[in-house]
Amino acid sequence: MKNKVFLLSFLAIAFTAANCSSVQSEPVNGNKIVLSETTNTPSEVPVGLSVGKRAPELEYTSPDGKTIKLSSLKGQVVLIDFWASWCPPCRVENPNLVRTYNKFKDSEFKSGKGFTIYSVSLDQQKERWVGAIKSDNLLWPWHVSDLKGWQSVPAAMYQVRSIPSSFLIDGEGVIVATNLRGEALSLKLTELLK
């Protein structure tokens, strides 16, 4: 019986440590962000968060104060990566992201040229966020945050409840996969190559 209790306790701790999770299920102000399921032009892909839907637009501030739109990366395959400096699983995943970025950044894909990462931080302290970018050698220039932690508007928009969390979009901004980590990201990118 003691072994069973120990095993269940161990599994619960391991599961909790696997993701940095929010204790809130909704944004603090109670507002829910509703995504349009239709567009003005019938030939366009509807906006949504599932595979096959167009990723919602993001437009947030970089560490140097510039506004960066997700749509400015159109034409490239993009990993939208939600993370934070205080999240151990995120920091463990960062070396894999750096390797994958370096391997695929200049690749030709079926729907896009080049691979990049649009990093959305759930940090609240700019210094810690910038320090983690430098410390983990996150080379790509597309780092944004509203510095609101779990009240992050982009995280609410993408229904992010734990980090790391990610959405892989093609050159047209359509979601092709979600929450790829480790070798799974590299395998998916290889599958998308021309």
Steps between C-alpha positions, in 0.01 A plus 500: 500500500785738588663431163173578320462831689863588432462420130182709469666790684806476276288498184301802618819696568651397166186601310491840675867562425456411132320827429496841663127548546278793575281476806239706315288361224375836373656845467476701825263762363250229405501593133511216254654552162275366227664405174311548177423172329430666167672759287373759255643310205366143459828378348694590817566250776301581818687621807528253788734305722477152351703344220374627165388841635676832447692604812359814666706815447744598775649847530713559808810681619859378477760563775618810312147645480420415137160357411528169314204352314480126447371574148829678421654150485259381229678285244707318764417194706467635855491339842295717738662409831345596835759485778645690799839545666362357827372178337751210538347281224515799263866559577576130450329514158687815386821322387285280274333810354842655431621182324179475297511868406860470380424183304188626317524883489607504133296199382248491214161370607193399299326808638766747599862594476702484819411413858486737794359525850259762638566477875225624731618538859275477804755686709414799716854631547669630187850447643441128565343457154789671320753316717350162405503589128874577526584213736323239285641649178156543338636640172181585313387864521128439555459523880186666640317539831239718664673422835173396664593147606193274509283800411681511165258602225670289228498194729127549566438545129672170425338328801840420649454340843851357540844570359692416295223506244537545126326529163680426173366700206581477130591786267133595465449521876303175524559280805658168397584359847487588869720438804793338323804454723838340465551284193129522408548860381795409279311202356197716414718764334674227298156378389415854381816541290468546124 
